[in-house]
């Protein structure tokens, strides 16, 4: 948003005329200046120079033996990606769906993405979905890094899907800066985003940065409204030239109204597939799902003279939610619109998480060759407490669903009952080395010893109190061979282990998922490292993967008393490929391209999770036609997905719902009126494609229709 901020400070002690000391012979001697210190960062394209998300060793994408995508700040701004869901929906190999308007799930390589990190430190996934929080605002982050595949070395427990690393903004500028984005868009969207940095002392060694966001928007789904408020602040202090202390906080408040809970009826009572408008909703005018996240964190970095670095991060995160929800299920009569059954729910919950991450990294020599090593510990203590409020009395009939306007009577709810009290402790010791076997051959090897301890009370478990204690050593190995000056071949192996909260028919958690993941591929750096390319082949083998239990009579998923799905363990084998390119092709043209394909089969060789499109293409490029029109930027993109299908309930029993391939086109145009003022137009789903977003629990809904936004950007 603010672009590049560079500050150069220099001091020279001089004497004599014009500040230049005269030489003995009358000639002017050279001026000797003190050291010049430059701070800041530059992101001038869609390519990232390096990342530590995979191993905590700072490596270029070519040196990393896994698939990695970095969404830079410039890419976020060009496409107007303001939420984490918008980012991941434009990331190669990532697919999203949702249970309803507030619970979004992300998948990669056929598995649920459940690994989220802040500056490389793991954080809890969303308790409501098991995936990551889609509402997180991108305004707080300098870039977003996605490592596909298993990442157990850094995160411990996790699916072999992907890890999402949010890299926070810092107060890097030693001069005052300010930026303001004002956006208006479809469905009455109004948004303001401010970002300011200011030095707190004369030499700028102590600096502060603040980000604030306010947004109010409706939706293509009728009745819906959501207000979001975000505040972020950080102070960076250079205690010495080698030591930096960072203290910060963030606060995000999401307040949706008339939100849905579950989906809408797909079929009418006569067995016909209902053809609803995309505005269809089952929400009421009194439903809400408030969510608030608050984090306080501190980070200390110190660089030693021998090239080693010590870094520690401590954070305290608090998540709270309060929800009052409504749902109807069944099949409406095609004439009267009646026949649906209502259900209401109210609860509140709070999750607190304390985490610590400490590690050291640096070079060492062995057998006359230079190598790198990282050793560290991270751990967390989390507690999840919830209360449920049951509705009193019998809920009235919803009536004619064809005339639904959300004006359903608000029920009264009973006094609260303890719903859950879950304590989760995690500890991990990890080490990884990058060993130089030869000038062109590097081995990256390491392991993580991890421990999970869970003490759980959950009202709908049988019994309600359960305890779990797991420990596991997770290996990691990767080999990178520089076969040509611009190309490297790589291979990697990662272990997989994940305790899970999926439950069987008795309400008991399934055994932890275990398995292993393999990758081989070819990576390239081109045009003086302005363009990165990668081709990856992967295979994942996993046991105890949760799959829904489908009622053979109705086709609906079997449910527990709290509405959670009954799961059964299966074996799952996934294989596929990923092709990616990102960066600047010329001084005027840059872009990002990803083509991914996978196939997941159970132990019998049958395809599973067919609701996830097996092939995804993500393409976006921008062009600055300076020879034709100066100060103009044009962008266009296509997100394409292959056909998919899922089993849903119908009046006559299980039915297969199919969605054909979908292509969505996006456009961008920006004009830079001055160095400080620009206007940008963005459009998504330009041709207004109507399509289903499928899931495995019969929560199918319509994707967003064509939508537009205009942003005025000011920066100083």
SETI-131717 format. One record per residue (C-alpha): residue in one letter; y, z negated, x. Coordinates in steps of 0.02 Angstrom, whole numbers, plus 50000, padded with zeros to 5 digits. Each point is the difference from the previous one (the first is absolute). Example, Ala and Ser with C-alpha at 12.3 -4.5 7.8 and 13.67 -1.06 7.14 Angstrom:
2
a497754961050615 s501725003350069 
***
This chain:
716
x500005000050000 x501204995850139 x499285012150126 x500054996750186 x501014985350065 x500334999650186 x501104987450087 x500415000950185 x500844985550086 x500595000550178 x501104989250109 x500765004550167 x500924988350116 x501305010750085 x501584997250100 x501445010750060 x500985013749915 x499225007149843 x498614987250022 x499265009350150 x499944991150168 x500765010150142 x498975003850153 x500584995450173 x500385018250039 x500955002549838 x498595009149908 x499394994049833 x498314991150006 x498735001649859 x500114987449858 x498474988749988 x499614995849818 x498914986249934 x498375004949916 x500195009349837 x498914993949858 x499565011649857 x499224993149841 x499455008949843 x498745012749941 x500045018249954 x498955008149866 x500535018149990 x498485007849919 x498384996749907 x499054996250160 x499734982750074 x499884997850187 x498844985049997 x499184986649892 x499044983750025 x499254998949825 x498225004750049 x499694988750151 x501664990850039 x500045010650158 x501555010949994 x499285017649999 x500595017249952 x499115008049851 x499065011050124 x499414984650097 x499394991249841 x498165003749961 x500264999149811 x500945009549866 x501784993849989 x501505005549895 x501764993350026 x501295002249862 x501654999350094 x501674994149931 x500635017949994 x498505005349895 x500274985349881 x501805005349973 x499675018649985 x498744997649860 x500874985249919 x498464989050019 x500594982849944 x498364991349953 x498384998050095 x499085009949866 x501175014850022 x499674999450188 x498114999349986 x499955013449865 x500765011650133 x498864994150142 x498535010950054 x498334993649937 x500694986949878 x499735000349811 x500674987649872 x499594995549822 x500394985049890 x499284988249871 x501695000249911 x501855001350039 x499964984950119 x498325000450089 x499835014450122 x498545003150117 x499925010950157 x498495008850075 x499635008750163 x498355007950053 x499284994649833 x500344981350023 x501324988249934 x501444996650120 x500114981150014 x500794997450171 x501874997050012 x500934994750157 x501794995250039 x500445004450180 x498155000250040 x499614983149919 x498725000549855 x500544994049827 x499074996649838 x499625014349883 x500524999949817 x498924987449905 x500135010149838 x499285015950074 x499224996150169 x501125013850069 x501764998650073 x501644997049910 x500705016849946 x501724993049954 x500554995950178 x501695007850037 x500125011850149 x501834995450031 x499414985250107 x498985010450122 x500385011550145 x498375009449981 x498294998449917 x498425002850101 x498335004649921 x498404998650102 x498575007849903 x498234993650016 x499384982650044 x501234988650091 x498974984150016 x500564997050179 x501774996249943 x499774994149822 x498284992249991 x499395002149823 x500365016849920 x499335015949923 x499765015450112 x501445008349906 x501654997550092 x501214986750057 x501845000849953 x501194992850130 x501804997049943 x501174999850151 x501534989849957 x501785004950036 x500874990350139 x501814997250048 x499935012250145 x501825005650000 x501284990350104 x501425007549898 x500334997549815 x499195012849885 x499935002049812 x499105011549880 x499985001749812 x498865010949892 x500425002549816 x498655008749896 x499895006049821 x498475008549929 x498825003849857 x499604986749870 x501694991550024 x499634995150180 x501454991450086 x499804993650177 x501124993050138 x499404996550178 x501094992350135 x499594997550185 x501174991550123 x499894994050180 x501284989150087 x500074991950173 x500224981149993 x500734997550174 x501125009450120 x498665008750103 x498865003849852 x498534990250068 x499844991849828 x500015012049854 x499674999149813 x499415013049876 x499934999149810 x499265011749870 x500284998449813 x499285010549858 x500304999949813 x499115011949883 x499885002049812 x498905013649925 x499045005149847 x498435010850001 x499195015149923 x498914987149912 x500914994549842 x500844982849992 x499784996250185 x501424993050105 x499964992450174 x501314991150104 x499754997050185 x501034989350117 x499714999450188 x500864990350138 x499525000450184 x500824991950150 x499584998650184 x500844992950155 x499495006650171 x500534989750150 x499775005150182 x499724982850074 x499815007950172 x499855018150057 x498104997949980 x499904989049845 x500435003949820 x499924988449851 x500015007149823 x500194989849841 x499975007949829 x499614999249816 x499705011849855 x500084997749813 x499395012549869 x500084997049813 x499185012449880 x500334998049814 x499135013049891 x500154999249810 x498915008349869 x498715003650134 x498255005649958 x498404990250030 x498565012050015 x500115017749934 x500095008849832 x498555006249889 x499345016350070 x499005004949846 x500274999849813 x498704992449884 x499285017249957 x499565003150183 x501455011750040 x500954997750162 x501734993849952 x501455010850057 x501374987050018 x501745003450068 x500274993150175 x501134986849925 x498524991549913 x499934981250024 x499104984749933 x501384988250058 x500994988249889 x501844995750006 x499564982350058 x498785003850141 x500514997250181 x499254997750174 x501234991650117 x499564999750185 x500954992150142 x499645000350187 x500924989450129 x499664999650186 x500734990350146 x499465005650174 x500384997750183 x499515010150152 x500164996450186 x499755013250134 x500044997550187 x499765013150136 x499364993850167 x500445007950167 x498205005750027 x500045011449847 x499154988049880 x500744995749830 x499734984649892 x500365001449815 x499794987349861 x500375001149814 x500024986249871 x500275003449814 x499964991149834 x499825010849845 x500084994649819 x499505011349856 x500234994849818 x499725008949837 x500164996849815 x499295011949873 x499905001949812 x498935015049956 x499305009849854 x498605012649985 x499135009949864 x498285007650012 x498895010749892 x500185017249921 x501375003449871 x499595008849838 x500645018150015 x500874998749830 x500594982149980 x500164995050184 x499144983449962 x498444992350076 x500664992450161 x499714981950051 x501384989750083 x499914988150146 x501394989150073 x500074990550164 x501204988750091 x499854992150172 x500974995050153 x499484998350181 x500594996050174 x499325005150170 x500604992350162 x499495006950169 x500384993450174 x499535011050147 x500114999550189 x499735014050124 x500104997650189 x499505012850130 x500315005450179 x499855017650066 x500285008350165 x499305009750148 x498754994850132 x499115008550144 x498135001150028 x499045011250121 x501645007850057 x500425005949825 x501304993849875 x499434993749831 x500764991149848 x499444984649905 x500494991049840 x499344982849949 x500544990049850 x499724989249849 x500545001449821 x499614989049853 x500604996149825 x499894986449869 x500205005549820 x499924991549832 x499965008749831 x500344989349845 x500035006849822 x500204994149820 x499475009149842 x500704998149825 x498865005249857 x500785007749842 x499954989049844 x499265006349839 x499435017449952 x501045014650058 x500585011649860 x499355017849984 x501005012550105 x500105012049853 x500335018650019 x500015003850186 x500805017049967 x501584990449952 x499924987350143 x501734994350056 x499584983650087 x500644988849860 x498394990049988 x500224981449957 x500074989050154 x498564987449994 x500114981550037 x499024993950150 x499104983550029 x500364987750140 x499515006050172 x498244998450070 x499615000650187 x499405017750036 x499695000050188 x500264990350160 x499405010250148 x500254994950181 x499675012950134 x500034996450187 x499865014050127 x499944999050189 x499755013850126 x499915001450189 x500165017850064 x500045009250164 x500115018450044 x500205009550162 x500495017650046 x498985003950154 x500385014750112 x498285007050043 x500835015450077 x501725007949997 x499525009849846 x498774987749919 x500474983649913 x498864987449916 x500744988549868 x498794985949960 x500164983249918 x499364987749872 x500614987549874 x499144983749959 x500534995949823 x499714985549881 x500314999249814 x499884984249896 x500265000749811 x500054985049884 x500155006749823 x500244993449825 x500065013849870 x499884996449815 x498855014649961 x498804998150147 x498274992749973 x500094986650066 x501894998450006 x499994992650176 x499335010250145 x500154999250190 x499795013750129 x499994999150189 x499795015650104 x500175004250184 x499765016950082 x500315009150163 x500735017349967 x499865012650144 x501155014450038 x499835014150127 x500925016350029 x499965013550132 x501455011950035 x499795015050115 x501485010750052 x499175016950000 x501635009950022 x501814995150037 x500405000349814 x498314995549923 x498854984949994 x498274998149925 x499544982949931 x498574990149924 x500034982549927 x498864987149920 x500514985149893 x499034986349913 x500364995549818 x499904983149915 x500894994449842 x499754985149883 x500465005949826 x500564993449831 x499005012649898 x498814990449886 x498305002649921 x499514996349820 x499934981150038 x501765000050070 x499394997650179 x500815009350144 x498965013950074 x499394997950178 x501215006250135 x500065018650032 x499335005050170 x499865016350092 x500655011050139 x501185014750019 x500005014650123 x501375012650042 x500125015050117 x501435012050018 x501305009850095 x501844995450017 x501455009650073 x501814997750053 x501105015449999 x501785005750030 x500444985950119 x499164987149884 x501045005149850 x498435005349904 x498354990649979 x498385007649935 x498294992549964 x498295005249935 x498804985849958 x498214999249939 x499414983249933 x498494991349926 x499884982649923 x498414990849951 x500184984449895 x498944987549903 x500464988949851 x501365011649937 x500574994749826 x499695012349860 x500394997249814 x498604996549877 x500175012049854 x499384995649826 x498745014049963 x500394999249814 x501895001550003 x500415006650172 x501244985750024 x499904988850154 x499184983349970 x501254985750008 x500014981650044 x500804987349881 x501685001450092 x500015019049982 x499455003350179 x498725013750029 x498184996250036 x499495007850167 x498365004050085 x499695002850186 x499545017450062 x499845009050166 x501365012750034 x500085013350135 x501615009950023 x500335014950112 x501435012150012 x501405007550103 x501884998350020 x501235012850070 x501794994750031 x501585006350083 x501714991850003 x501615002750095 x501345012650043 x499545018350018 x501755006050045 x501734992350009 x500215004849816 x498244997649927 x498904984649991 x498624994149885 x498384990949966 x498335007349947 x498364991449957 x498365007049933 x498604987549969 x498305001249921 x498614987449977 x498384997249903 x499284982949955 x498184998349949 x498914985249952 x498314996050077 x499185013249889 x501175013850056 x500995000549837 x501885002150006 x500954984249955 x501834996249968 x500275017549936 x501624994249917 x500795001850174 x500395018350040 x498925004750149 x501325011550075 x501854996150023 x501385010750075 x501694992450042 x501395011650061 x501864997250020 x501265009250111 x501875000550024 x501105014150064 x501794999150065 x500685018049990 x501414997250123 x500235018750033 x500305002949813 x500784983949933 x500464985550110 x499694982049945 x498685005249871 x498184994049997 x498685007249885 x498274992849970 x498445004249901 x498264993149984 x498345001549909 x498764986249960 x498345007649946 x498404991349947 x498315007149954 x499114997549833 x499324982849958 x499004991549861 x499544983049932 x498914992249865 x500984993049852 x499564992249833 x500045010449841 x499454997049819 x498365008850037 x499654991150165 x500325004150183 x501025015750030 x500535009050158 x501875002850010 x500495013850121 x501675003750081 x500255016950082 x500915002450163 x501834994950000 x501455007050102 x501694991349997 x501525008050080 x501494990250067 x501725005950057 x501424992550101 x501775005850039 x501304990350099 x501775004350052 x500894990250136 x501845000149948 x500504990050154 x499134989250131 x500164985749876 x499695007949830 x498555010149929 x499275004549831 x498135002849971 x499005007149855 x498124996849980 x498785006849871 x498164995649976 x498655008549896 x501235014349985 x498925010649883 x499634985149886 x498115000250020 x499134989149869 x498454991750068 x498894984649990 x499924986750136 x498194994249995 x499214983450049 x498264992449993 x500364987249864 x500545011249856 x501874997050031 x500495018350005 x501845004149971 x501225014550023 x500895003750163 x501905000450006 x500845015849934 x501405009450089 x501354988350063 x501605001150100 x501234989350098 x501685001750086 x500514988650145 x501714997750077 x499814992950176 x501424991650094 x499854993750179 x501234992850125 
***
